[in-house]
């Protein structure tokens, strides 16, 4: 064979491989996720559940904000051929439910068609349909399209050093305990207005998504009391403040707190009464060309979702993914979850009935929350 024919042959093979990559091979799956949420054991178990071997590539990002920014970068670089090829071959990208609204508004993800045909979807608690059905502005809508599929969820809870509380003679169990005099300048809270105001609304038995927070005089007075309780507002370092003794109680997400409990025996965690705030990580379909339109799932993409929605995967993913199975977001604990409930800090069924995701609100309501937040942070 002469050199020219050899080169032509090699070019043809390379072109065919690129084409296969662009069209999304049925035996290949590319995932972009948060670092640590897909353990090697979980990935091995998923691959073992399939009838045939597949190529599985997982790209990890350090934070959910990084994942969102990655979607933005892909969208902005869409005209670039290489970037388009890399982006279009991504099957699933993980996003927090909180990022769904801007992701939809900015055209970063596609809705999914016929998700109800994926085995396991119908057995998930109904709250998932409500959370994921959105209009084109990213707002909750019963008649909206479905913009993702649930992977795991977590909840806001309190973690505290039990040693000072032995002297106090009490331990925190409710959100209203944050206002006790013993905790003056002893608390770390998230640097997030919706979360902080949300837990105060829950303490007063209001909705964390109340569209008129300034209409509650008791909320305003509670925030006045809370101001003197907080030593630090932090999103990434709040647990460090607790571990080094700067504070004796912190409020944060269960997926951050649970791994810490086995390392520091003096720490205790509680899902406070009456209910808490929830957060979920959602599998989304990256979008590269306008307009947004529902995407049909390949058999392998369906298998990826179906695997995480089966009872057999509940224990492993709830212990290894630093989150809880979507099957567990129910007021009725499934029989297969009773053992798991004893090994993790989970809200009770009654608490789950009174727990909420942070939902998108109108501009006027958001302005009210921001004004209350600025007033709370005054004179820091």
Secondary structure, DSSP 8 states (H G I E B T S, - for coil): --HHHHHHHHHHHHHHHHHHHHH--TTEEEEEEETTSS-HHHHHHHHHTSSS--EEEEEEESSHHHHHHHHHHHHHTTTSHHHHHHHHT--EEEEEGGGHHHHHHTT-EE-BS-GGGSTTGGGS-THHHHHHEE-TTS-B-TTSEE--EEEEEEEEEEEEEHHHHHHHT----BGGGGGSGGGTT-EEE-S-HHHHHHHHHHHTT--TT-TTGGG-HHHHHHHHHHHTTEEEE-SSSHHHHHHTTS-SEEEEEHHHHHHHHTT-TTEEEE--BS--EEEEEEEEEE--SSS---B---HHHHHHHHHHTSGGGHHHHHHHSSSEEGGG-SSS--GGGHHHHTTS----HHHHHT-EE-----HHHHHHHHHHHHHHTTT-
